[in-house]
Structure formats: C-alpha cells, structure tokens
Amino acid sequence: MNNFLKSKFEYLPDEIILEICRYIHCGHVFYSFYNLNSRINQAITDYCHHVILRRLNYKQFLYIYSNILPQIGTFIISLTINRLQQTYFLHNFSLHMNKIFPNLEKLALDDWKNKELFSFIENDLNQLKYLRTIIIRGLRQINQNNSITYSNDDQQHLLDIIHKNTQIELIYFEPDCYSMKLSINQKNFINHSNLIEMSISLLTSNDLISLAILIPNIRRLHVIIEEFLPTINQDIIPFQCLTHFSLNAIDFYSTFDNISSILQLTPTIQQLSLTLTTKDERLIYGQHLFTFLSSQLFTNNKLIQSLKYAVYFSTSVDNYFDSNSLLESWNPISIAYTINKDEKKSYILIHTLPYPSILLNLYSILPNKFGISLGDQVYNNIQYLCICHAKTLFETFTIIQHCRKIQDLSIQIDKTKAILPVPTNQQTIINLPKLKQLEIISIFGTIDNWQHFKILLIAAPNISTLCIDLDCAIKLFETTDEDLIFSRVLHLFIDGNNSNVKLKNEHIHSLSKVFSGIHSLKIKYKTENFIETDIISTILDNCKQLIVFTINGQISDDRSIEYIQEWLIEYSSRLKNSDNNYQVDFCDNWFQIWL
C-alpha cells in the first residue's frame, strides 16, 4: 500500500499564498482565510493594514463587520468605507473609533451624502491621533422632494473639520465630488492649522476667497472651479504660505482678467499649474502671462520655479491663427498645440510638455495626429478624459490611445451629428491598463459599430464599471448578429433619465448574457415613473452574480416597501432560497436590494 504525503494550504510559502490572494479581493481574503490558523493570519498581515471591503454580498459583509473588523482594528492603517457599509459602520463603530482603530492613518469615504459625511468627520475622528489623510470620493448632496438641496453650510463644515481635527494634514475631495459653495466670513479666520494639502471643487471663483480665509496656511492646493465671477476685490486676504497651486477651470470660459484676479490670492507660489478653457486670445500667447507673472508673483525675489499650462481655445472658424507667433511667445518654454475646425468654430488645444493636468475635457474631436506621437507619453498624467460631440466611437480612438493611464473615460456621441462612414477593415489597437474598477465609460447617443465598442472594452483588461444610456443599451440588447459578451464588467449603470422607454423582460435576458458577471446594476429612469416589481424579480433571477440592484421611481400609495419585499420573496426563486440574507431599502425615490 502506497503512503501519500498529505499537504496543507498553510504549508505553502508566503509568496505563493500572497500570489493566490492577489486574484481575490481584500474582503474575500478575510472571509475565506482569516482565523483559519495563526500561520495564515501571519501571511495575510498586510491585508489587515490596508482594508478595502468591496464586492461583498450581504452575508459576507455582516460576517466581516461583526467578527473580523473588531479583531483587526488595531492593525488597520488605512480604511475605506463605501456607501453600502455606511449605515452599519456609523451605528456600530463611529462612537468608538479611537478604541477600535487607534492606529488609523488614512481614511477613505466613498459615495457618502454630505450631511452624514460631515457629521462623521466633525464629531467622530478627533480622537484618532495618528490620522493624517482623508480621501473623499463621489460626495453627494442631500436629495429632497426630487431635487438637490444646495447647502449653505459647506464653509461651516470645513471650518469644523479643521478645528476639531487638528491632526489631519491632507484632505482630498476627488473630482467626482460636488462643487462646494462657500460664503465669505472674515470672522472665521484661522491663525494656525496643520492642514498642508487639499484638493477641492468650488462652485465659483469667489469661493476661493473664502477658502483663503478658512485655510490661510495651506501649502499645496488643487482647485476645480466651475464658474468665474467678476474680478476679485483688491482688499482680499491672500493665502499666506501657498507654494503649490493648481487650478482647473475647464467647464467655463475664462478670461485673462479672471486668471489675474485669482493669482492675486497666491503671491507666494513656487509651482503653478493652470488648465483652462477660453475665448480670450491673451490666454494663448505666452508673453501676456509671463508679463503678469513677472510683475505680480515673486518668491524670495525670484519668479515662480515651475509653470505648467494648458488652454483649450475656441474661436470663429475664419479666425487667423499664426502658429509661428504662438511658438515664439512661449519661448523658452516648449509647448504642443493641436488645431481642429468644424463648420462653425476652430478649436485649439495648447499646453506645456507634458500635459499638466489629470483632467482633459475635449469639446470636439481633434485630428488623427493629435499634435504628438504615441511614444512621447505627453498625456500620461491624464486620469479623467471626457470627449464631447463625437460623431462616431471609432474616431475617439485616436485621442484615447495617447492617454494610456486614464482611469475614468466619458464619451458623448452627439445624436445630431451626421453619421460618418465607418471603416470596417481597420482596427485601432489601444491599451488602457489603468481603466479599472471605479471608472465609468459613459456613452450617450448611438454607437456606430458595436465591434468598436468591443475593441474599446477589450483594450481595458481591468475595467469593471460601465455607464451607458438606456437607448444605447436597448440597441445593444437587441443586437443579434454579433457575439458581444463583456463578462469583466462588474458594475453596470443604465441611464434612462432622458428616455421615454423602459427595459422589458426580453432585454433583461440579453443583459444577463452580455454582462454575465455583473455584481451591481443601477437603472435610472425618470423619477415620476413607477417601479415595476416584475422587472425587479426578473433581474434578480436572471443575473446570477448580482449582489446589489438599485432602481429609482415611485411606489404607489397602496404598496409599501414591505409589500414589495413580500412580493419579491413570493415570486423570485432566488429570494425564496436566500434565508433572509439580504437587505432592502427605499430612500430618496431609490429602491435598493443588497443580496
């Protein structure tokens, strides 16, 4: 009789165990391996330091939050809490943060509402003596009575965060957060703050004045401004210690006077980055900017050390553009420029090398050469790329292929544009390795060729989130002559807010085939539409991997959320066998089930 040597998983070297863990998510590592024995716990120590719990079903979430998170809390250095986990986390941990997470250094809050987020940061974090960094993504405003409530308390919340959490040095509001409105109040002047760096989106240029009052000692500031108001008054109080300043104002036409007024707030800067959209010729010729900077901005009697600049210039189609004068005006700084014309306007993108911002909004398609060759890596800084008014999906490839590190891609195909002939024998090869789990591809209008859509998704091997409008989605689901399966897409958002049609049962069957691996599905209809219960049950039963489903609409007066839950249990085979391991909510006209 042969004797076989029995091996166990924990006998494997750490390198092999960690290589296996690389293919599953952090939460699944905990759920599968934590506390099997001390050997495995030691191997996955790094997962206990940096905790990001996503892609968990409701049962896994409850187990980890109840049995594992309290045990590893003292080891956690960085922690991410998303919208699904928010209610449970606040109820069970917020009042005991310093006891459960005493060594926390970095906290990320994803997709919270502003009221809950500000209350949590202001009141529950001040005892975390090692906390230095807060990252806020997807911050939403309160939605009441089908409309957004614009809060006048953003300034007070920022003030309280800084006053009550003097240990915090870095606060980052990511670009997908709403733009804040701050009111000027000289009484809120702060003489000292430990805050070193902040990124934030502001509603107007006047809100930057308030920010200078709130955080005068900030050293590095990254600002997105939606709208410029008339020039700033001369009696403002500037930032006192600001050395690094970047301004993105790509959604509003800036003027030279706007920028001059803004820079009066930053007399001590050493590193300056400006990304603008304009119709003002003074902002495309370098000598105007150089003259202003040399007269206004000095640090220790020296001109600023670094200037990064990008401007998207829109002008009449017959406007004369002298490229030689442009290049000479920026000497000795090297710049790149690209020109495009349509029947009404000329568009010129001008920037220093490399492109200075993480954001790029293009309001038209630029020429094939894009002013640069692929090997130059000029656009590697770009993380968020938005292309508007495209005629076809295919023509966007010439732009996208230059932006190899984009994380968030938005393409808007204009329905009013004439459809151009689409090449059938040419395929542009692009590679987008950074486009991944939190990112959104948004396509509005009609896709010219679904094979190009497929090429785009194949080029992004790590993509997991897709946003597509309802009309486009229905066309995709009704396409029968092409084998289109996108199993890597885990999060699907179908936007039907501007459409009068709805998904039908046959569309759901196609959806479950095309996106066979989706974990979360969000459908947005017009808010006045009633939620159709049979569609919910069809989705739950057909999309086998689905964990979170969200849909908006009204519930009729005679049908409460309890009625919907009871109906689903009766008519959904999946919920009949779920042992009540799911959560159902209805808030702000949104129905959500977490399985």
LINHUWO-V338422 format. One record per residue. N is the residue number from 0. RES is the residue in three letters. SS is DSSP state (2 for helix, 1 for strand, 0 for the rest). PHI is phi in radians with two decimals (none if undefined). PSI is psi in degrees with one decimal (none if undefined). Layout:
N,RES,SS,PHI,PSI
N,RES,SS,PHI,PSI
This chain:
0,MET,0,none,128.9
1,ASN,0,-1.39,138.9
2,ASN,0,-1.70,125.2
3,PHE,0,-1.76,136.1
4,LEU,0,-1.39,117.2
5,LYS,0,-1.48,128.5
6,SER,0,-1.92,155.3
7,LYS,0,-2.15,156.1
8,PHE,2,-1.01,-40.1
9,GLU,2,-1.25,-9.7
10,TYR,2,-1.34,-15.8
11,LEU,0,-1.17,148.6
12,PRO,0,-1.10,156.6
13,ASP,2,-0.96,-38.4
14,GLU,2,-1.06,-38.9
15,ILE,2,-1.30,-40.7
16,ILE,2,-1.06,-44.4
17,LEU,2,-1.21,-31.4
18,GLU,2,-1.17,-36.5
19,ILE,2,-1.15,-44.0
20,CYS,2,-1.12,-23.8
21,ARG,0,-1.08,-23.9
22,TYR,0,-1.62,0.5
23,ILE,0,-2.25,161.0
24,HIS,0,-1.38,160.7
25,CYS,2,-0.92,-48.1
26,GLY,2,-1.08,-36.5
27,HIS,2,-1.27,-27.7
28,VAL,2,-1.10,-47.0
29,PHE,2,-1.07,-49.1
30,TYR,2,-1.11,-33.6
31,SER,2,-1.54,-36.0
32,PHE,2,-2.09,-23.9
33,TYR,0,-1.13,134.8
34,ASN,0,1.19,18.1
35,LEU,0,-1.13,-43.5
36,ASN,0,-2.93,171.7
37,SER,2,-1.17,-29.4
38,ARG,2,-1.11,-45.4
39,ILE,2,-1.20,-40.6
40,ASN,2,-1.01,-39.9
41,GLN,2,-1.17,-37.4
42,ALA,2,-1.18,-32.8
43,ILE,0,-1.78,26.4
44,THR,2,-0.98,-39.4
45,ASP,2,-1.11,-31.0
46,TYR,2,-1.16,-26.6
47,CYS,2,-1.34,-21.4
48,HIS,2,-1.39,-36.8
49,HIS,1,-2.21,99.3
50,VAL,1,-1.85,117.0
51,ILE,1,-2.26,109.1
52,LEU,0,-1.82,96.9
53,ARG,0,-2.23,167.3
54,ARG,0,1.07,29.1
55,LEU,0,-1.71,139.4
56,ASN,0,-1.36,172.8
57,TYR,2,-1.12,-38.7
58,LYS,2,-1.12,-45.4
59,GLN,2,-1.09,-42.4
60,PHE,2,-1.02,-49.4
61,LEU,2,-1.07,-40.7
62,TYR,2,-1.12,-46.9
63,ILE,2,-1.15,-44.0
64,TYR,2,-1.22,-30.2
65,SER,2,-1.50,-38.3
66,ASN,2,-1.95,-23.8
67,ILE,2,-1.91,-47.8
68,LEU,2,-0.98,-43.6
69,PRO,2,-1.09,-29.4
70,GLN,2,-1.32,-34.9
71,ILE,2,-1.74,3.8
72,GLY,2,-0.96,-39.2
73,THR,2,-1.22,-18.7
74,PHE,2,-1.60,-13.3
75,ILE,0,-1.30,124.4
76,ILE,0,-1.75,-41.2
77,SER,1,-2.26,141.6
78,LEU,1,-2.46,136.2
79,THR,1,-2.03,130.7
80,ILE,1,-2.14,117.9
81,ASN,0,-1.71,179.1
82,ARG,2,-1.03,-40.6
83,LEU,2,-1.11,-35.7
84,GLN,2,-1.48,-9.8
85,GLN,2,-1.01,-51.7
86,THR,2,-1.07,-48.4
87,TYR,2,-1.11,-42.0
88,PHE,2,-1.10,-47.4
89,LEU,2,-1.08,-40.0
90,HIS,2,-1.22,-34.5
91,ASN,2,-1.83,-22.0
92,PHE,0,-2.18,-23.8
93,SER,2,-1.06,-35.8
94,LEU,2,-1.40,-5.8
95,HIS,2,-2.27,31.3
96,MET,2,-1.01,-43.5
97,ASN,2,-1.21,-22.4
98,LYS,2,-1.52,-38.6
99,ILE,2,-1.47,-37.7
100,PHE,0,-2.17,60.0
101,PRO,0,-1.18,-20.4
102,ASN,0,-1.89,16.0
103,LEU,0,-1.15,128.2
104,GLU,0,-1.93,-30.3
105,LYS,1,-2.39,133.0
106,LEU,1,-2.24,127.8
107,ALA,1,-2.02,132.3
108,LEU,1,-2.11,116.9
109,ASP,1,-1.91,125.7
110,ASP,0,1.10,36.5
111,TRP,0,-1.49,162.9
112,LYS,1,-1.52,151.5
113,ASN,2,-1.10,-37.8
114,LYS,2,-1.08,-50.2
115,GLU,2,-1.18,-39.3
116,LEU,2,-1.13,-49.5
117,PHE,2,-1.12,-39.4
118,SER,2,-1.08,-41.7
119,PHE,2,-1.13,-48.2
120,ILE,2,-1.16,-41.1
121,GLU,2,-1.17,-38.0
122,ASN,2,-1.88,-18.6
123,ASP,2,-2.08,0.5
124,LEU,0,-1.99,-6.7
125,ASN,0,-1.21,-14.3
126,GLN,0,-1.58,-3.4
127,LEU,0,-1.48,93.5
128,LYS,0,-1.25,-18.1
129,TYR,0,-1.74,-3.0
130,LEU,0,-1.20,122.7
131,ARG,0,-2.10,-26.9
132,THR,1,-2.26,133.1
133,ILE,1,-2.16,127.7
134,ILE,1,-2.04,126.8
135,ILE,1,-2.12,122.4
136,ARG,1,-2.12,142.0
137,GLY,0,1.05,34.2
138,LEU,0,-1.14,128.1
139,ARG,1,-1.97,150.8
140,GLN,0,-1.49,160.1
141,ILE,0,-1.14,136.1
142,ASN,1,-1.94,116.7
143,GLN,1,-2.30,136.7
144,ASN,0,0.92,43.3
145,ASN,0,1.18,15.8
146,SER,1,-2.47,155.0
147,ILE,1,-1.37,134.0
148,THR,0,-1.65,115.7
149,TYR,0,-1.46,116.1
150,SER,0,-1.43,141.3
151,ASN,0,-1.68,9.2
152,ASP,0,-1.83,9.1
153,ASP,2,-1.04,-40.9
154,GLN,2,-1.11,-43.4
155,GLN,2,-1.12,-38.2
156,HIS,2,-1.12,-44.4
157,LEU,2,-1.08,-40.9
158,LEU,2,-1.07,-45.0
159,ASP,2,-1.16,-39.0
160,ILE,2,-1.03,-44.9
161,ILE,2,-1.25,-42.9
162,HIS,2,-1.14,-41.6
163,LYS,2,-1.54,-12.6
164,ASN,0,-2.25,67.7
165,THR,0,-1.20,-11.2
166,GLN,0,-1.41,-18.4
167,ILE,0,-1.31,132.3
168,GLU,0,-1.94,-26.5
169,LEU,1,-2.30,126.0
170,ILE,1,-2.24,122.3
171,TYR,1,-2.10,112.1
172,PHE,1,-1.60,111.6
173,GLU,0,-1.15,160.5
174,PRO,0,-1.04,-17.9
175,ASP,0,-1.51,5.5
176,CYS,0,-1.43,156.0
177,TYR,0,-1.20,157.5
178,SER,0,-1.44,129.8
179,MET,1,-1.52,148.8
180,LYS,0,-1.97,118.4
181,LEU,0,-1.97,140.3
182,SER,0,-1.82,139.5
183,ILE,0,-1.24,128.6
184,ASN,0,-2.64,103.0
185,GLN,2,-1.09,-22.0
186,LYS,2,-1.19,-19.2
187,ASN,2,-1.52,15.8
188,PHE,0,-1.11,133.1
189,ILE,0,-1.89,125.4
190,ASN,0,-1.37,-26.5
191,HIS,0,-2.63,141.5
192,SER,0,-2.65,145.3
193,ASN,0,-1.46,-3.8
194,LEU,0,-1.14,123.4
195,ILE,0,-1.76,-40.3
196,GLU,1,-2.47,143.1
197,MET,1,-2.56,144.2
198,SER,1,-2.14,139.5
199,ILE,1,-2.80,151.0
200,SER,1,-1.85,132.1
201,LEU,1,-2.09,149.8
202,LEU,1,-1.27,-43.9
203,THR,1,-2.39,168.7
204,SER,0,-1.15,-28.7
205,ASN,2,-1.14,-26.0
206,ASP,2,-1.17,-22.9
207,LEU,2,-1.21,-31.2
208,ILE,2,-1.09,-44.7
209,SER,2,-1.11,-36.6
210,LEU,2,-1.14,-36.0
211,ALA,2,-1.13,-30.3
212,ILE,2,-1.31,-38.8
213,LEU,2,-1.25,-43.8
214,ILE,0,-2.29,66.9
215,PRO,0,-1.14,-21.9
216,ASN,0,-1.70,8.3
217,ILE,0,-1.07,143.4
218,ARG,0,-1.82,-34.1
219,ARG,1,-2.26,125.0
220,LEU,1,-2.37,130.0
221,HIS,1,-2.14,116.3
222,VAL,1,-2.18,138.1
223,ILE,1,-1.94,125.4
224,ILE,1,-2.04,129.1
225,GLU,1,-1.39,-36.4
226,GLU,1,-2.58,138.6
227,PHE,0,-1.67,131.9
228,LEU,0,-1.70,172.8
229,PRO,0,-0.89,161.2
230,THR,0,-0.91,148.4
231,ILE,0,-1.30,143.9
232,ASN,0,-1.12,154.5
233,GLN,0,-1.34,-16.9
234,ASP,0,-1.63,22.3
235,ILE,0,-1.30,160.8
236,ILE,0,-1.74,115.6
237,PRO,0,-1.38,168.5
238,PHE,0,-1.11,136.9
239,GLN,0,-1.64,-25.0
240,CYS,0,-2.25,11.2
241,LEU,0,-1.23,121.9
242,THR,0,-1.96,-26.5
243,HIS,1,-2.17,120.4
244,PHE,1,-2.38,125.1
245,SER,1,-2.18,135.2
246,LEU,1,-2.19,125.3
247,ASN,1,-1.96,120.7
248,ALA,1,-2.38,64.4
249,ILE,1,-1.70,-4.2
250,ASP,1,-1.80,7.6
251,PHE,1,-2.61,142.5
252,TYR,1,-1.28,116.3
253,SER,1,-1.58,157.0
254,THR,0,-2.07,165.5
255,PHE,2,-1.07,-37.5
256,ASP,2,-1.14,-38.2
257,ASN,2,-0.99,-50.1
258,ILE,2,-1.18,-38.9
259,SER,2,-1.04,-41.8
260,SER,2,-1.14,-42.6
261,ILE,2,-1.07,-43.6
262,LEU,2,-1.24,-14.2
263,GLN,0,-1.16,-20.6
264,LEU,0,-1.42,-8.6
265,THR,0,-2.23,61.2
266,PRO,0,-1.28,-12.3
267,THR,0,-1.90,11.4
268,ILE,0,-1.20,144.9
269,GLN,0,-1.95,-32.1
270,GLN,1,-2.12,119.1
271,LEU,1,-2.15,132.0
272,SER,1,-2.32,125.4
273,LEU,1,-2.19,130.4
274,THR,1,-2.25,114.9
275,LEU,1,-2.31,162.3
276,THR,1,-2.15,135.7
277,THR,1,-2.67,161.3
278,LYS,0,-2.05,4.6
279,ASP,0,-1.62,114.7
280,GLU,2,-1.08,-24.5
281,ARG,2,-1.13,-20.3
282,LEU,2,-1.57,-1.4
283,ILE,0,-1.87,-14.4
284,TYR,0,-1.79,124.3
285,GLY,2,-1.09,-30.6
286,GLN,2,-1.11,-30.9
287,HIS,2,-1.14,-44.4
288,LEU,2,-1.20,-41.4
289,PHE,2,-1.06,-41.9
290,THR,2,-1.09,-44.4
291,PHE,2,-1.14,-45.4
292,LEU,2,-1.10,-40.9
293,SER,2,-1.18,-25.6
294,SER,2,-1.61,-21.5
295,GLN,2,-1.98,-35.1
296,LEU,0,-2.00,108.1
297,PHE,1,-2.27,144.5
298,THR,1,-2.22,114.4
299,ASN,0,0.94,43.5
300,ASN,0,1.14,21.3
301,LYS,1,-2.21,146.5
302,LEU,1,-1.15,156.1
303,ILE,0,-0.89,146.6
304,GLN,0,-1.36,-29.7
305,SER,1,-2.51,132.4
306,LEU,1,-2.16,121.1
307,LYS,1,-2.05,135.6
308,TYR,1,-2.58,138.9
309,ALA,1,-2.57,135.8
310,VAL,1,-2.47,135.7
311,TYR,1,-1.86,109.8
312,PHE,1,-1.81,128.8
313,SER,1,-2.03,131.4
314,THR,1,-2.59,173.7
315,SER,1,-1.15,152.6
316,VAL,0,-1.13,-27.3
317,ASP,0,-1.67,8.6
318,ASN,0,-1.19,132.5
319,TYR,0,-1.38,132.7
320,PHE,0,-2.16,118.5
321,ASP,0,-1.71,100.9
322,SER,2,-1.17,-33.8
323,ASN,2,-1.14,-42.4
324,SER,2,-1.12,-37.1
325,LEU,2,-1.09,-50.3
326,LEU,2,-1.10,-41.6
327,GLU,2,-1.12,-35.5
328,SER,2,-1.17,-22.0
329,TRP,0,-1.74,-2.8
330,ASN,0,-1.04,131.2
331,PRO,0,-1.67,9.8
332,ILE,0,-1.37,133.3
333,SER,0,-1.45,135.7
334,ILE,1,-2.29,162.1
335,ALA,1,-2.11,147.9
336,TYR,1,-2.50,151.6
337,THR,1,-2.41,136.3
338,ILE,1,-2.08,139.2
339,ASN,1,-2.47,147.4
340,LYS,1,-2.32,143.9
341,ASP,0,-2.12,-162.5
342,GLU,0,-1.25,-14.6
343,LYS,0,-2.07,-34.1
344,LYS,1,-2.41,163.1
345,SER,1,-1.93,141.8
346,TYR,1,-2.18,130.3
347,ILE,1,-2.25,123.6
348,LEU,1,-1.79,120.2
349,ILE,1,-2.18,135.4
350,HIS,1,-2.80,157.3
351,THR,1,-1.29,168.6
352,LEU,0,-1.91,131.8
353,PRO,0,-1.30,175.4
354,TYR,0,-0.98,129.5
355,PRO,0,-1.47,-17.7
356,SER,0,-1.92,160.9
357,ILE,0,-1.46,-7.9
358,LEU,1,-1.98,138.6
359,LEU,1,-2.49,116.7
360,ASN,1,-1.90,123.9
361,LEU,1,-2.00,125.5
362,TYR,0,-1.66,6.4
363,SER,0,-2.78,168.5
364,ILE,0,-1.46,128.5
365,LEU,0,-1.54,164.4
366,PRO,0,-1.05,164.6
367,ASN,0,-1.00,-40.7
368,LYS,0,-1.27,-23.4
369,PHE,0,0.99,20.6
370,GLY,0,1.26,7.0
371,ILE,0,-2.76,157.0
372,SER,0,-1.68,159.2
373,LEU,2,-1.08,-34.4
374,GLY,2,-1.33,-6.9
375,ASP,2,-1.38,-18.0
376,GLN,0,0.96,35.0
377,VAL,0,-1.20,-30.8
378,TYR,0,-1.87,25.4
379,ASN,0,-1.28,-14.1
380,ASN,0,-1.34,-18.8
381,ILE,0,-1.26,126.6
382,GLN,0,-1.92,-28.6
383,TYR,1,-2.13,115.2
384,LEU,1,-2.13,125.8
385,CYS,1,-2.15,125.9
386,ILE,1,-2.06,118.2
387,CYS,1,-1.86,157.6
388,HIS,1,1.04,35.4
389,ALA,1,-1.31,147.2
390,LYS,0,-1.52,-37.2
391,THR,0,-2.44,158.9
392,LEU,0,-1.19,-37.5
393,PHE,2,-1.04,-39.2
394,GLU,2,-1.22,-16.9
395,THR,2,-1.31,-18.0
396,PHE,2,-1.06,-33.9
397,THR,2,-1.15,-23.6
398,ILE,2,-1.52,-47.8
399,ILE,2,-1.05,-36.5
400,GLN,0,-1.15,-17.4
401,HIS,0,-1.45,-16.1
402,CYS,0,-1.89,70.5
403,ARG,0,-1.21,-18.7
404,LYS,0,-1.92,19.0
405,ILE,0,-1.13,142.3
406,GLN,0,-1.88,-26.7
407,ASP,1,-2.31,119.5
408,LEU,1,-2.13,127.7
409,SER,1,-2.18,124.5
410,ILE,1,-2.13,124.6
411,GLN,1,-1.97,114.6
412,ILE,1,-1.68,120.9
413,ASP,0,-1.36,120.3
414,LYS,0,-1.15,-25.9
415,THR,0,-1.42,-12.0
416,LYS,0,-1.32,146.3
417,ALA,0,-1.20,135.3
418,ILE,0,-1.29,123.8
419,LEU,0,-1.53,157.5
420,PRO,0,-1.02,135.9
421,VAL,0,-1.86,125.6
422,PRO,0,-1.13,137.2
423,THR,0,-1.84,-17.2
424,ASN,0,-1.90,8.6
425,GLN,0,-2.13,129.8
426,GLN,0,-2.21,123.0
427,THR,0,-1.47,123.6
428,ILE,0,-1.56,120.3
429,ILE,0,-2.24,156.7
430,ASN,0,-2.35,119.2
431,LEU,0,-2.20,72.9
432,PRO,0,-1.20,-21.4
433,LYS,0,-1.58,-11.0
434,LEU,0,-1.32,103.9
435,LYS,0,-2.52,-142.8
436,GLN,0,-1.06,-32.6
437,LEU,0,-1.70,4.9
438,GLU,0,-1.68,156.9
439,ILE,0,-2.16,129.0
440,ILE,1,-1.77,120.0
441,SER,1,-2.00,117.2
442,ILE,1,-2.13,117.2
443,PHE,1,-1.97,134.2
444,GLY,0,1.91,-150.1
445,THR,0,-1.95,128.0
446,ILE,0,-1.33,130.0
447,ASP,0,-1.32,-30.2
448,ASN,0,-2.72,115.8
449,TRP,2,-1.17,-22.6
450,GLN,2,-1.16,-32.9
451,HIS,2,-1.19,-36.9
452,PHE,2,-1.07,-41.6
453,LYS,2,-1.15,-41.5
454,ILE,2,-1.03,-41.8
455,LEU,2,-1.10,-43.4
456,LEU,2,-1.24,-36.0
457,ILE,2,-1.14,-34.0
458,ALA,0,-1.22,-13.7
459,ALA,0,-2.00,82.5
460,PRO,0,-1.14,-18.1
461,ASN,0,-1.85,10.6
462,ILE,0,-1.17,143.2
463,SER,0,-2.40,-14.1
464,THR,1,-2.13,130.3
465,LEU,1,-2.31,129.9
466,CYS,1,-1.99,129.4
467,ILE,1,-2.52,142.3
468,ASP,1,-1.34,160.2
469,LEU,2,-1.12,-43.0
470,ASP,2,-1.05,-41.1
471,CYS,2,-1.19,-39.2
472,ALA,2,-1.11,-42.6
473,ILE,2,-1.11,-39.8
474,LYS,2,-1.09,-39.7
475,LEU,2,-1.10,-44.9
476,PHE,2,-1.22,-23.8
477,GLU,0,-1.60,-2.2
478,THR,0,-1.33,119.8
479,THR,0,-1.99,-10.6
480,ASP,0,-1.66,3.7
481,GLU,0,-2.31,139.1
482,ASP,0,-1.53,93.9
483,LEU,0,-2.00,109.3
484,ILE,0,-2.30,123.9
485,PHE,0,-2.09,74.1
486,SER,0,-1.24,-19.4
487,ARG,0,-1.37,-15.3
488,VAL,0,-1.27,117.1
489,LEU,0,-1.75,-27.3
490,HIS,1,-2.20,118.3
491,LEU,1,-2.08,127.8
492,PHE,1,-2.09,117.2
493,ILE,1,-1.86,115.8
494,ASP,1,-1.75,108.3
495,GLY,0,-2.01,23.8
496,ASN,0,-1.12,-27.0
497,ASN,0,-1.87,19.4
498,SER,0,-2.14,150.7
499,ASN,0,-1.75,0.5
500,VAL,0,-1.74,166.6
501,LYS,0,-2.35,159.8
502,LEU,0,-1.22,140.1
503,LYS,0,-1.90,171.0
504,ASN,2,-1.01,-38.3
505,GLU,2,-1.17,-29.4
506,HIS,2,-1.18,-37.9
507,ILE,2,-1.11,-39.3
508,HIS,2,-1.09,-41.0
509,SER,2,-1.18,-39.2
510,LEU,2,-1.02,-44.9
511,SER,2,-1.15,-23.3
512,LYS,2,-1.48,-49.0
513,VAL,2,-1.13,-43.5
514,PHE,0,-1.98,68.7
515,SER,0,-1.23,-17.6
516,GLY,0,-1.88,12.1
517,ILE,0,-1.12,136.2
518,HIS,0,-1.70,-31.1
519,SER,1,-2.39,140.8
520,LEU,1,-2.32,129.0
521,LYS,1,-2.20,126.8
522,ILE,1,-2.08,124.1
523,LYS,1,-1.96,113.5
524,TYR,0,-1.79,179.6
525,LYS,0,-1.11,136.3
526,THR,0,-1.05,-29.9
527,GLU,0,-1.30,-11.3
528,ASN,0,-1.21,147.1
529,PHE,1,-1.49,145.4
530,ILE,0,-1.32,127.7
531,GLU,0,-1.63,113.4
532,THR,2,-1.13,-36.8
533,ASP,2,-1.16,-30.2
534,ILE,2,-1.16,-39.8
535,ILE,2,-1.06,-47.8
536,SER,2,-1.15,-36.8
537,THR,2,-1.10,-42.6
538,ILE,2,-1.12,-46.5
539,LEU,2,-1.08,-38.0
540,ASP,2,-1.41,-26.8
541,ASN,2,-1.59,-35.4
542,CYS,0,-1.60,89.7
543,LYS,0,-1.17,-28.8
544,GLN,0,-1.59,0.1
545,LEU,0,-1.17,131.0
546,ILE,0,-1.91,-42.3
547,VAL,1,-2.21,128.1
548,PHE,1,-2.21,130.6
549,THR,1,-2.31,136.2
550,ILE,1,-2.58,143.8
551,ASN,1,-1.81,164.8
552,GLY,0,2.52,-171.6
553,GLN,1,-1.78,152.6
554,ILE,0,-1.93,126.8
555,SER,0,-1.06,155.3
556,ASP,0,-1.03,-30.1
557,ASP,0,-1.61,7.3
558,ARG,0,-2.26,108.1
559,SER,0,-1.50,174.0
560,ILE,2,-1.11,-30.2
561,GLU,2,-1.15,-36.9
562,TYR,2,-1.09,-45.4
563,ILE,2,-1.07,-42.0
564,GLN,2,-1.10,-44.0
565,GLU,2,-1.12,-40.8
566,TRP,2,-1.09,-43.1
567,LEU,2,-1.13,-40.0
568,ILE,2,-1.10,-36.7
569,GLU,2,-1.31,-38.0
570,TYR,2,-1.90,-6.5
571,SER,0,-1.82,116.6
572,SER,2,-1.11,-30.3
573,ARG,2,-1.19,-41.1
574,LEU,2,-1.32,-26.2
575,LYS,2,-1.05,-32.1
576,ASN,0,-1.83,19.2
577,SER,0,-1.62,-6.9
578,ASP,0,0.97,33.6
579,ASN,0,1.05,22.2
580,ASN,0,-1.53,63.4
581,TYR,0,-2.73,165.5
582,GLN,1,-2.29,132.0
583,VAL,1,-2.05,132.0
584,ASP,1,-2.36,153.1
585,PHE,1,-2.44,113.3
586,CYS,1,-2.58,137.1
587,ASP,0,0.92,41.2
588,ASN,0,1.14,23.5
589,TRP,1,-2.08,126.7
590,PHE,1,-1.68,135.0
591,GLN,1,-2.48,136.8
592,ILE,1,-2.21,132.6
593,TRP,1,-2.01,111.8
594,LEU,0,-1.59,none
